[in-house]
Amino acid sequence: MSKLIIAYFYPSYLNLYGDTGNVEILRERARRRGIDVEVVYIDPTVSLSSEAVKYFSIVFMGGGPDSGQKLMYEDLYKNKGPYLREYVEKGGISLFICGSYQLMGHYYKSADGTILNGLGIFDLYTEHFGNHKPRCIGNVTCEISEELRHDPVFNSVNKVGRTLVGFENHGGRTYLGNSLLPLGKIITGYGNNAEDASEGVLYKNSIGSYLHGPLLAKNPHLADYLIAKGLGMDSLPELDDTLIISAHTAAGNLKQ
């Protein structure tokens, strides 16, 4: 098996609600299968190039508070953005959570009307409507989109079922363009905007989601899908996920 190279963008700034756990889970699940893993930490001191991103198996970027996003935003927008766009458009495997998910869209409009331009990789936008609309907070269960469920690689590693579970906490509400598919359909929770029952986004081989938890802790089928896709494999050796699947099932029964 080839090496799994995980590019973790801005770990010092975007690690809200334990999102670093997503990288730890990917690393551990790969190592338990005898797969060599390297985590490459990308911060403002690291330079990227078109050649460098070709070697990434998976790109991960988490969520962060406004202060953390401000510290990395200029570097992301001016320096890293073009290479991330190139990576995603060429079919690179990536996972963006909450704040970074928002930054992959066209813009984020804050409650005071300030607009933060996004990278425009995903055809979506996010707006915060202020205190007259409550934050989207609580436990989430969503049904995975048919597009992902019918993916042969996902089918080969899916020992869990049709749902994803997690926790959300966001003030911004995200609206997908007509061409974009959501990651899932909300069963419990708010999702992208508390209006259209969508959660997250699927675009080529990239995923955006509001689910913290971290997301991959109770969703081993999604973790294994990312690993297999990142390695260009059709399937992976099975692991004993009895405890994790029990946690997934229990989380799906939680109230919002």
Secondary structure, 3 states (H helix, E strand, C coil): CCCEEEEEECCCCCCHHHCHHHHHHHHHHHHCCCCCEEEEEECCCCCCCHHHHCCCCEEEECCCCHHHHHHHHHHHHHHHHHHHHHHHHCCCEEEEECHHHHHCCCEEECCCCCEEECCCCCCEEEECCCCCCCCEEEEEEEEECHHHHCCHHHHHHCCCCCEEEEEEEECCEEEECCCCECCEEEEECCCCCCCCCEECEEECCEEEECCECCHHHCCHHHHHHHHHHHHCCCCCCCCCCHHHHHHHHHHHCCCC
